[in-house]
Amino acid sequence: MAIENARLYEAETRRSAQLDVLNLMGRELTRIFDLGRLLEKVAELLREGFQYENVQIFWVDRENNAIEVRAVAGLMAGKVPVGTHRPLDHGIAAWVARTGQTALCNDVREDPRHNPVDGFETAAELAVPVMVKEETVAVINVDSTGTNIFDGSDVKTLETLAGQLAVAMENINLLLQQQDQSQRLAVADERDGIGRDLHDGVIQSMYAVGLTLEDISSQAGEEPETVQPRLEGVVDDLNQVIGDIRRYIMDLRPTELQGRRLEEALVSLVGYLEDRAGVAVTVNLNLDPFLLPERYFVNIWHILQESFSNIEKYAHAEKVSVSLAVSDGDIRLTIADDGAGFDPETAELGRGYGLPNIKDRAERLGGVLHITSSPGGGTTLDIKVPVPVPTAWPPLV
């Protein structure tokens, strides 16, 4: 009776120790999101926590009809290189990979499935499958140089650990899917942004070239001497558009902003609008635009460019005013004209990227766009962006 009690006490003590190690392993596995490191950690913890002489974790490589050593701890560490492949029809671990069943062999000499490994004398072996979505993806394998080492508690322990490992693998897979999805969304957003930048910059410039060519065509008969220099100007404009496209591809700011302050570039933009549309433009800058972060600087430029393009196309205005200032903690950009106006409720339907682009650029800066307009009553665009103004001057680009 005393011997039996001692045996039961020893078994219970061992089981308690196994549960403690399993709890520790469960916590550790939830913190690792790299598959290679995860498998290495499992092998290390099994070796250190349960004192198994040898631990191997195999990855099931069905494409090559093999199992691959992905982690080793214990006596075989350094003797079996990680990455070693074994045929899927040789050995106890391979049998487990094929069948998805646990294999307990306390004397390998009596098991025909056993396949000796050079450099290590195995007497007993226990292997359990790691199942993900009812498919064996890995095998946890422990070996011993002594017979009759493993029992039911070892089987339960390794099967419990295999379940924890499967959950950790699924978490890694979900994380990778999420990262892939995030990357796809980022690419889509970047593609959309490039589309807007091209529309707001390059396409507007090409539209202006088209208008100029139409004007040249209409005047060619009456003033032929003016055609050649104006055509040369169109060629220069097209070369600038080509340069813009190249810079957009390189993710640089538009040509007009290269090495210039916004107010300097704005002078050219205002002059162009006055010449093309015959309007009088007044500009009131109570904020130095170059104190703004780069992305604010560029987006404000594109808002101005898009707004001026819309005024030229649709407004038939005589006067335009532009104001950029800080008001109540917001950066406020206001663009107003006394032109034809429109119904804001239907404006986004049929105006291409125009107003939706201006609205989107404001929102990308954390701001809002307010539109005040009515047919015959002119238009006011009021953009408010709640952003602190940096005190340092950024360098010229």
Summary of the structure (lengths in Angstrom):
residues: 397
radius of gyration: 36.4
end to end distance: 89.0
largest distance: 123.9
contacts: 1184
relative contact order: 0.07
helix: 51%
strand: 20%
